[in-house]
Amino acid sequence: MATLNRDTLIKASQKTKKIELEAGDIYIKLLNANQIFQLQNKNKDEAPSESTLFELASICVCDKSGNTFMSPEDIALLDMETINKIIIAIYEFNGLNPDAVAKAKEVLKSTESPNDLTWNSV
């Protein structure tokens, strides 16, 4: 197996996924850790606001190469059915759905130290 350097490791983590919508296909990309933490800090104790969800979609909606092409204002112009499909796909692709979050919290509570965590735990 090859040894990764900084650039190849970052590039390897930049994955996209095709999403089928009624009008055609789009792609979404994985959020990086910094983007996830920034979005979580915006709505610490409450459900994400519309503006946060529009920002999330604009960060993730991309072409096949991972290039974004929509602003939060553009996302706000879409119909709610399309926005919902996009947001749900983003949450699932990034492991942000409520079940994954609840499971991760459960695993973290049940471990005695960070060294007890394994990739299979979460």
C-alpha positions in Angstrom: 0.0 0.0 0.0 1.3 3.5 -0.9 2.3 6.0 1.7 0.2 9.2 1.5 1.6 12.7 1.8 -0.4 15.8 2.8 -1.8 16.5 -0.7 -2.7 12.9 -1.6 -4.4 12.4 1.8 -6.5 15.6 1.5 -7.4 14.7 -2.1 -8.4 11.1 -1.0 -10.8 12.5 1.5 -12.6 14.7 -1.1 -15.3 12.3 -2.2 -18.4 13.0 -4.2 -21.7 11.1 -4.5 -24.3 11.3 -7.3 -27.8 12.2 -6.2 -30.7 11.5 -8.4 -33.4 14.3 -8.5 -36.5 14.4 -10.6 -35.0 17.0 -13.0 -31.7 15.2 -13.3 -28.6 14.3 -11.3 -26.3 16.4 -9.1 -23.4 15.6 -6.9 -22.7 16.3 -3.3 -19.3 16.3 -1.6 -18.1 15.4 1.9 -17.6 18.2 4.3 -14.2 18.6 5.8 -13.8 18.6 9.6 -13.5 22.4 9.8 -16.8 22.9 7.9 -18.6 20.4 10.1 -17.4 22.1 13.3 -18.3 25.6 12.0 -21.8 24.5 11.1 -22.3 22.8 14.4 -21.2 25.9 16.3 -23.8 28.0 14.5 -26.7 26.0 16.0 -25.3 24.4 19.2 -28.5 23.8 21.1 -31.2 24.0 18.5 -32.2 22.7 15.1 -30.3 24.2 12.2 -31.9 27.4 10.8 -32.9 27.8 7.2 -29.9 29.9 6.5 -27.6 27.2 7.9 -29.2 24.5 5.8 -28.9 26.7 2.7 -25.3 27.3 3.5 -24.7 23.6 4.0 -26.3 22.7 0.7 -24.3 25.4 -1.1 -21.0 24.0 0.3 -21.9 20.4 -0.7 -23.7 20.6 -4.0 -21.1 20.3 -6.7 -20.3 18.9 -10.1 -18.7 15.5 -10.6 -15.2 17.0 -9.9 -16.3 18.5 -6.6 -16.6 22.1 -7.8 -19.4 24.0 -6.0 -21.7 26.1 -8.2 -24.6 27.3 -6.0 -24.8 30.1 -3.4 -27.0 29.9 -0.3 -29.3 32.3 -2.1 -29.5 30.0 -5.1 -30.4 27.1 -2.8 -33.2 29.1 -1.3 -34.8 29.4 -4.8 -35.3 25.7 -5.1 -38.5 23.9 -4.2 -38.7 22.4 -0.7 -38.9 18.8 -2.0 -35.6 19.2 -3.8 -34.0 21.0 -0.8 -35.2 18.2 1.5 -33.7 15.5 -0.8 -30.4 17.3 -1.0 -30.2 18.0 2.8 -31.1 14.4 3.7 -28.5 13.1 1.2 -25.9 15.5 2.7 -26.6 14.4 6.2 -26.4 10.7 5.3 -23.3 11.0 3.2 -21.5 13.0 5.9 -22.7 10.7 8.8 -24.7 13.6 10.3 -28.1 11.9 10.4 -29.7 11.8 13.9 -29.2 8.0 14.2 -25.5 8.3 13.5 -25.1 11.2 15.9 -27.0 9.3 18.6 -25.0 6.2 18.1 -21.7 8.1 18.2 -22.8 9.8 21.5 -23.7 6.4 22.9 -20.4 5.0 22.0 -18.5 7.9 23.4 -20.4 7.7 26.7 -19.7 4.0 27.0 -15.9 4.3 26.6 -13.6 4.9 29.5 -11.0 6.7 27.5 -10.4 7.8 23.9 -8.1 4.8 23.5 -11.1 2.5 23.8 -12.6 3.8 20.5 -12.2 1.8 17.4 -13.5 2.5 13.9 -16.0 -0.3 14.3 -17.5 1.4 17.4 -19.1 4.3 15.5 
